[in-house]
Amino acid sequence: MAHVIEERTPKMSERSEFRTRRLRRNELPVDTVELARYLIGKTVVRETKRGRVAGRIVETEAYLMGDKAAHFYRGRTKRNGSLYLDRGHAYVYFCYGTHFMLNVSGERAGVGGGVLIRALEPVEGIEWMRRRRGTRKLQDLARGPGRLAEALGITRGQDGVDLTAAGSELWLGTATRATGEIGESVRIGITKDAQRVLRFYERGNEFVSGPKGMRE
């Protein structure tokens, strides 16, 4: 398997057909669950001094008002304020003191809601991702929210960034190819409201996080 991945890498990192445009806010659903599903197949793009780094979104999780697993369950704070911005803003937090995680605000301004971007399929800037992650294995570059943030160089510095604004360093783009069948399941790694079916993913995609059974 590793040999196959290495053979694919040059084609993916140099693919001239990669094209995407910035999503407009009015294209984003005004509903966190709908947004979590809508974002599957879309693109996250990070502009850096070394060039562009990008990946297809292949896995998301929704977090809603009244959701005990949500950072805003007890209300708005200085830390979670970005989740109350109009849909399409970044919320970045430091998890367990080890890694950052990228979320997208999912409701109208003043209402809490967020979509966790759990996994990306790398499509551009792969060598830069490999240096950031310290691995050559393509599957492990952005499979999981902590790896994803590290691969794209995302930190608290991107918290609050408008992902639809012209000129922003971090933005959401249109799909680079047709999206496969979308699966859904309970969320991963939580204990509160753990039974809620709020995780979405592209079925059969090898870049989806978790065990194999979670991407079928």
Secondary structure, DSSP 8 states (H G I E B T S, - for coil): -HHHHHHHHHHHHT-TT----B--GGGS-SSHHHHHHHTTT-EEEEEETTEEEEEEEEEEEEE-TT-TTSTTTT---TTTGGGGSSSSBEEEEEETTTEEEEEEE-SSTTS--EEEEEEEEEEE-HHHHHHHHT---GGGSSBSHHHHHHHHT--GGGTT-BTTSTT-SEEEE--SS----EEEEE-SS--TTTT-EEEEEETT-TTS-S-GGGG-
